[in-house]
Amino acid sequence: MFAGHLGVALAIGRVERRVNVGAFVTAALLLDVLLWILVLLGLESVRIPADFERTRQPQYEFAYSHGLAAGLVWSAAAAALGWLALPALRGARGRAAALLAMAVFSHWLLDALVHRPEMPLVGAGSSTIGLGLWNHMPVALLVEAALTVGGLGWFVAGAGWSRQRSLTLTALTLGVLVLTLAGMTVAPPPPSPRAMAGTSLATIVVLCVALTWLGRPAGRRFTLPTA
């Protein structure tokens, strides 16, 4: 579930248009950013099983990034950061902070829908949850496509963006959806867990930077400071 997280972030971004949509996308993908950093640091793990080409499901140990308790903590942290970073919204700061927390926690909810029962409720060794929709891959991919296209359509309809920016966002989002569907169907297995972590982390960073740039106020240009 990668493109689906993007679709939900766009839908949340439609609710509060004064916040750069890149912030909601970053929030919605935060748990995966933490996962791949922790995998690279050896604090969490992902294993590519022998039946990966049939199931398309790695096996995770990720209590610090994807546990229920951890998800609530990271959601609260995102809300606090949003509150501190958005003083210009004044009376709407609380609403924006709550939406950022919602974007973070939406990630946990969607992952709980598709993962096997491997998402800890509290920490390593605690009870786990997961509804296993990826065991029914055609249905899972249909749900992901619906979330992505639906979130994109709702955002574009109310964002008030120029035609060019809207088309750029549409192309980028549909590109992410195509790559996600390919990754869950025909792509070869990752060569190693570290390669999977590094590639996934780089992809998320590029996507978040691109959408933050795209979501900047219309007409704003980035310039170098002059003496």
C-alpha positions as CSV (number, residue, x, y, z in Angstrom):
1,M,0.0,0.0,0.0
2,F,2.0,2.9,-1.3
3,A,-0.1,4.7,-3.9
4,G,-3.1,4.3,-1.6
5,H,-1.4,6.3,1.1
6,L,-0.8,9.1,-1.4
7,G,-4.5,9.1,-2.3
8,V,-5.5,9.4,1.3
9,A,-3.0,12.2,1.8
10,L,-4.4,14.1,-1.2
11,A,-8.0,13.7,0.2
12,I,-6.9,15.1,3.6
13,G,-5.1,18.0,1.8
14,R,-8.3,19.0,0.1
15,V,-9.8,19.6,3.6
16,E,-7.1,22.2,4.6
17,R,-5.9,23.9,1.5
18,R,-3.8,26.5,3.4
19,V,-1.3,23.8,4.3
20,N,1.1,22.6,1.6
21,V,-0.1,19.2,0.4
22,G,3.4,17.9,0.6
23,A,3.1,18.1,4.4
24,F,0.1,15.7,4.3
25,V,1.9,13.4,1.9
26,T,5.0,13.3,4.1
27,A,2.8,12.7,7.2
28,A,1.0,9.8,5.4
29,L,4.3,8.2,4.4
30,L,6.1,8.9,7.7
31,L,5.7,5.4,9.1
32,D,7.4,3.9,6.1
33,V,10.2,6.5,6.3
34,L,10.8,5.4,9.9
35,L,10.6,1.7,8.9
36,W,13.2,2.0,6.2
37,I,15.6,4.1,8.3
38,L,15.2,1.6,11.2
39,V,15.8,-1.3,8.8
40,L,19.0,0.3,7.5
41,L,20.1,0.9,11.2
42,G,19.3,-2.8,12.1
43,L,16.6,-1.9,14.6
44,E,13.7,-3.3,12.5
45,S,13.8,-6.0,9.8
46,V,12.2,-7.2,6.6
47,R,12.7,-10.6,5.1
48,I,12.0,-11.6,1.5
49,P,10.5,-15.1,1.8
50,A,11.0,-17.9,-0.8
51,D,7.4,-17.6,-1.9
52,F,7.6,-13.8,-2.6
53,E,6.9,-14.1,-6.3
54,R,3.7,-15.8,-5.5
55,T,2.5,-13.8,-2.5
56,R,4.3,-10.5,-3.1
57,Q,4.5,-10.1,0.7
58,P,7.7,-9.5,2.6
59,Q,7.8,-10.4,6.3
60,Y,8.3,-7.6,8.7
61,E,9.3,-7.0,12.3
62,F,8.5,-3.4,12.8
63,A,7.1,-2.6,16.2
64,Y,8.8,0.8,16.4
65,S,7.4,2.1,13.2
66,H,4.2,0.1,12.6
67,G,2.9,-1.0,16.0
68,L,-0.4,0.5,17.0
69,A,1.1,2.2,20.1
70,A,4.0,3.5,17.9
71,G,1.5,4.8,15.3
72,L,-0.4,6.7,17.9
73,V,2.9,8.2,19.3
74,W,4.1,9.3,15.8
75,S,0.6,10.7,15.0
76,A,0.8,12.8,18.2
77,A,4.3,13.9,17.3
78,A,3.1,15.0,13.9
79,A,0.3,17.0,15.4
80,A,2.7,18.7,17.8
81,L,5.1,19.6,15.0
82,G,2.3,20.9,12.9
83,W,1.0,23.1,15.8
84,L,4.5,24.6,16.2
85,A,5.2,25.0,12.5
86,L,2.0,26.7,11.5
87,P,1.5,29.7,13.6
88,A,0.2,31.7,10.7
89,L,-3.0,29.7,10.6
90,R,-4.0,31.1,14.0
91,G,-7.4,29.7,14.9
92,A,-7.0,26.9,12.5
93,R,-3.7,25.5,13.9
94,G,-5.5,22.9,15.9
95,R,-7.4,21.7,12.9
96,A,-4.3,21.5,10.7
97,A,-2.4,19.6,13.5
98,A,-5.3,17.2,13.8
99,L,-5.3,16.6,10.1
100,L,-1.6,15.9,10.1
101,A,-2.1,13.4,12.9
102,M,-4.9,11.8,10.8
103,A,-2.6,11.5,7.8
104,V,0.0,9.7,9.9
105,F,-2.5,7.3,11.5
106,S,-4.3,6.6,8.2
107,H,-1.1,4.8,7.2
108,W,-1.4,2.4,10.1
109,L,-5.1,1.8,9.4
110,L,-4.5,1.0,5.7
111,D,-1.5,-1.2,6.5
112,A,-3.6,-3.1,9.1
113,L,-6.1,-3.7,6.3
114,V,-3.7,-5.3,3.9
115,H,-0.9,-6.9,6.0
116,R,-1.0,-10.3,7.5
117,P,-1.4,-10.4,11.3
118,E,2.1,-9.1,11.9
119,M,1.5,-5.5,13.1
120,P,2.1,-5.4,16.9
121,L,-0.5,-3.7,19.1
122,V,2.1,-2.5,21.7
123,G,5.6,-3.6,21.0
124,A,7.8,-6.6,19.9
125,G,6.3,-9.8,21.3
126,S,2.8,-8.3,21.8
127,S,-0.4,-9.4,20.1
128,T,-0.5,-8.6,16.4
129,I,-3.2,-7.5,14.0
130,G,-3.6,-7.6,10.2
131,L,-6.7,-8.4,8.1
132,G,-4.6,-9.9,5.2
133,L,-6.2,-8.3,2.2
134,W,-3.0,-8.9,0.3
135,N,-4.0,-12.6,0.4
136,H,-6.6,-11.6,-2.1
137,M,-4.4,-9.5,-4.3
138,P,-6.9,-8.5,-7.1
139,V,-9.2,-7.0,-4.5
140,A,-6.4,-5.3,-2.7
141,L,-5.1,-3.7,-5.8
142,L,-8.6,-2.6,-6.7
143,V,-9.0,-0.9,-3.3
144,E,-5.6,0.7,-3.7
145,A,-6.5,2.1,-7.2
146,A,-9.8,3.4,-5.9
147,L,-8.2,5.2,-3.0
148,T,-5.5,6.7,-5.2
149,V,-7.8,7.9,-8.0
150,G,-10.5,9.0,-5.7
151,G,-8.2,11.0,-3.5
152,L,-6.5,12.6,-6.6
153,G,-9.9,13.5,-8.2
154,W,-11.3,15.0,-5.0
155,F,-8.1,17.1,-4.4
156,V,-7.9,18.4,-8.0
157,A,-11.6,19.3,-8.0
158,G,-11.2,21.6,-5.1
159,A,-7.6,22.7,-5.0
160,G,-8.0,25.7,-7.3
161,W,-4.7,24.9,-9.0
162,S,-3.8,25.9,-12.5
163,R,-4.4,23.4,-15.3
164,Q,-0.6,22.8,-15.6
165,R,-0.1,22.0,-11.9
166,S,-3.2,19.8,-11.8
167,L,-1.9,17.8,-14.8
168,T,1.5,17.5,-13.3
169,L,0.0,16.2,-10.0
170,T,-2.2,13.8,-12.0
171,A,0.7,12.4,-14.0
172,L,2.8,12.0,-10.9
173,T,0.1,10.3,-8.9
174,L,-0.9,7.9,-11.7
175,G,2.8,7.1,-12.2
176,V,3.1,6.2,-8.6
177,L,0.0,4.0,-8.9
178,V,1.4,2.2,-12.0
179,L,4.7,1.5,-10.2
180,T,2.8,0.3,-7.1
181,L,0.7,-2.1,-9.2
182,A,3.7,-3.4,-11.0
183,G,5.6,-3.9,-7.8
184,M,2.7,-6.0,-6.4
185,T,2.3,-8.1,-9.5
186,V,5.2,-8.5,-12.0
187,A,8.3,-6.8,-10.6
188,P,11.2,-9.2,-9.6
189,P,12.0,-9.7,-5.9
190,P,14.2,-7.1,-4.3
191,P,17.9,-8.3,-4.3
192,S,18.2,-7.8,-0.5
193,P,16.4,-6.2,2.4
194,R,18.9,-3.3,2.5
195,A,18.4,-2.7,-1.2
196,M,14.7,-2.7,-0.7
197,A,15.0,-0.2,2.2
198,G,17.4,2.1,0.4
199,T,15.3,2.2,-2.8
200,S,12.0,2.6,-0.9
201,L,13.4,5.4,1.3
202,A,14.8,7.3,-1.7
203,T,11.5,7.0,-3.6
204,I,9.6,8.4,-0.7
205,V,11.9,11.3,-0.2
206,V,11.8,12.2,-3.9
207,L,8.0,12.0,-4.0
208,C,7.6,14.2,-0.8
209,V,10.0,16.8,-2.1
210,A,8.3,16.9,-5.5
211,L,4.9,17.3,-4.0
212,T,6.1,19.9,-1.6
213,W,7.5,21.9,-4.5
214,L,4.4,21.4,-6.5
215,G,2.2,22.4,-3.6
216,R,4.0,25.7,-2.9
217,P,1.8,28.9,-3.2
218,A,1.2,29.8,-6.9
219,G,3.7,32.3,-8.3
220,R,6.3,31.7,-5.6
221,R,9.8,31.2,-6.8
222,F,12.8,29.8,-4.9
223,T,15.7,32.2,-5.1
224,L,19.1,32.3,-3.6
225,P,19.7,35.0,-1.1
226,T,21.8,38.0,-2.2
227,A,24.3,40.0,-0.3
